[in-house]
Amino acid sequence: MEQMSEKDILTYLRENIEPLEKFYGASYRASVYLVDGLYLPCVVFRNPNQIVEFAMKRFEKEQSGQSIFRNHPDGYKETVKSLVTTGNCINVYDIARVEKSKCAFPVSILKQIRGETSMGWTGFSAKMKDGKYLGFGTTLYFDFFHMPDNYTVEDIDEIINNSYVLKTGELWSYKRGTDNYKDAVVYRERPFFECYIDDL
């Protein structure tokens, strides 16, 4: 497999992936093949500037005793630890090829998802172009979702908030209760890797 250059990766992302504006700036959601052939279906590309600025401010607050962890004996160490040892990162030079992710909802679809269904949980359903419903849910992340083999994210027609789908295919509102939730089929969020590129 011929390896894309960093310039080619940047060009592909800008020309083919609609950026999702997030707390840390524009996020380009894609999938990649690494140089050893490993396929990663969920990768977020970002410029590192905003997360670096955020980390520096957090470190300054910790050192000056102004943070929420000021009374914790290892507050500064725990902050540094959380920012440098969590998450999944890949290097741009380890990427052979970038392509569209089959797990990234279009931005127009993501904008239809509104509000938490319950504390720490957002449940919603998608009406597909063939009229069937699929149930989805997440505790926090909306970047990527598992999709059943016979559907793609491009098959989504509309979002029905605060709902789930039973094994029978019946759409059910959380407002009607969750007594039958054990019979629901819920496609969950997927873990992802991040790749930071200065020129993005």
Buried (B, 14 or more C-beta within 10 A) or exposed (E): EEBBEBEEBBEBBEEEBEBBEEEBBBBBBBBBBBEEEEEBBBBBBBBBEBBEEEBEEBBEBBEEEEBEBEEEEEBBEEBBEEBEEEEEEBEBEEBBBBBBBBBBBEEEBBEBBEEEBEEEEBBBBBBBEEEBBBBBBBEEBBBBBBBEEEBEBEBBEEBBBBBBBBEEEEBBBBEEEEEBBEEBBBBEBBEBBBBBBEEB
